[in-house]
Amino acid sequence: MAWDFSTEPEFEAKLEWMREFVREEVIPLETVELDWETFGRITAPLKEQVKERGLWASHLPPELGGGGFGQVKLGLMHEILGQCRFAPTVFGNTAPDSGNAELLAIGGSPEQKERWMHPLLRGELRSAFSMTEPGAGADPTMLSTRAVRDGDEYVINGHKWFSSNASIADFLIVMAVTDPDVSPYQGSSMIIVPIDTPGVNVLRDIPVMDHPLSGGLDGGHAEVLYTDVRVPAENLVGKPGDGFRLAQQRLGPGRIHHAMRWLGQSKRAFDMLCERAVSREAFGSTLGEKQMVQDWVATSAAEMQAARLLTLHAAWTMDQVGASNARLEIGMIKYWGAKVLHDVIDRAIQVHGSLGFSGDMPLEQMYRSARAARIYDGPDEVHKSTVAKRILRGYQPVEVPTEHVPTRKEAAQRRFADYLSAATANL
């Protein structure tokens, strides 16, 4: 089956509009300090323009207010959105709200969609995804948070952290063990928990390298305690035990979107690297004439192109056979894309010297964000292990002979001796 990443002219026109819109209207917002209220007021008319173009919440199907574009087209769109940290919000694709809306679209009941998903899409509510625990990070089968059925309610007890957005969310989607007596992959469920439910205690936003933006534009990564939290049983998303299935359906497409946004961010850093290289002079020539800098430019260009092709291939595979059959491709883009993002930004900082290290350039903030890419949605090492295991399934052990196997030299000598013997016999 031939790969095909091409799109029709009508969609290419949408991409061109997005590029100009992000460059002219969204990126300039990085230069001013904004609180959440001011940010919302400024971006409201921008969001309306996005909606008029049919590009709002494009990760969802048309019947839910999205574009229904497919993963390749979504990837190309996210490549543009990745150029600015504000762009996903303006286009209704900001995490974790976008992933939670997608999760509710997949597994939510009609009532859940009406109460939680549609207001989330309209920007009237904010949400958090509460899965990671102090004792369960890279291995989610070790979850200890419990949700016990008690009549018409679930009672939740547990300790979560790095629940992004929890401190500003209206509701959380909590991953909890509902049946400890079955396989960990079948015993966890997702439950909607309104933030004002008694027993929900948001302890703090955990300080991280990529700290919350000033003015509260980012909800941070919260530590949350759930103590005898009671919610209606109807808040269960999907069926009991659907937690891992829903998580994979939520995280698979999200990793493609992450990888393409990383490419957009890489391209912006790469442009700054190249502009600096042809502008700055040192020791009698521009930096771009130094072989070391030329190596950075050439290596970055090749790595970015490889990451782009890997990601588009993963997106194309998902469009053809679904996310569950594209785990190998998705795993590869997660760790390769994160590495490329980090390395390109690192080179861009280096070529700018002290200026690149300073807050006068966006590179230092980009660098801090890039470091997190190797951890969230599964650390690189887990994805590499998964990819390797899947590849090795296609190979069979080679039987090692117990008898002496002639070396190439011995075999050649034997053939030559046979030749001489035959030649002598014919004399």
Secondary structure, DSSP 8 states (H G I E B T S, - for coil): --------HHHHHHHHHHHHHIIIIIGGGGGS---HHHHHHHHHHHHHHHHHTT-TTTTS-GGGTS----HHHHHHHHHHHTTSTTHHHHTT--TTHHHHHHHHHHH--HHHIIIIIHHHHTTS--EEEE--BTTBSS-GGG---EEEEETTEEEEEEEEEEEETGGG-SEEEEEEES-TTS-TTTSEEEEEEETTSTTEEEEEE---SS---TTTTS--EEEEEEEEEEEEGGGEESSTT-HHHHHHHHHHHHHHHHHHHHHHHHHHHHHHHHHHHHH-EETTEEGGGSHHHHHHHHHHHHHHHHHHHHHHHHHHHHHHH-GGG-HHHHHHHHHHHHHHHHHHHHHHHHHHTHHHHSTTSTHHHHHHHHHHTTTTTS-HHHHHHHHHHHHHTT-------SS----HHHHHHHHHHHHHHHHHHT-
